[in-house]
Amino acid sequence: MNPLDYAEASVIWRDGLRTRPWKVRPDLYPALSAWVQRSEAEYERQRREDPDSILTEGAFEVMNRNRRMAREITAMRMRYVRRMATMPAESEGILTPEERTYLAQIIEIDSKFMEAVRL
């Protein structure tokens, strides 16, 4: 897995603001998680060295920014996957493995609901 950085995460986030489908790297979620964990580890390292340092404050801000961006990217992708449940042809080749599992679960739930309401 290639490490994710802020520049790549920003591109993914900006692409997510569009209404049309967008392709992401297949290892998006492990990469997002590793990126956030690296920023958390850097903050902890700075905090142990000098809790009152401006560098510690900066590392704290970077950690929070990365967490927020990772959550926003995940939320955008989840909304996108939910939309794919109504137009599955658009999802071909765009979803990550985790998103394909999520989509299958949504379709199964929708199908059970439709059976329950007899539609």
Secondary structure, 3 states (H helix, E strand, C coil): CCCCCHHHHHHHHHHHCCCCCCCCCCCHHHHHHHHHHHHHHHHHHHHHHCCCCHHHHHHHHHHHHHHHHHHHHHHHHHHHHHHHCCCHHHHCCCCCHHHHHHHHHHHHHHHHHHHHCCC
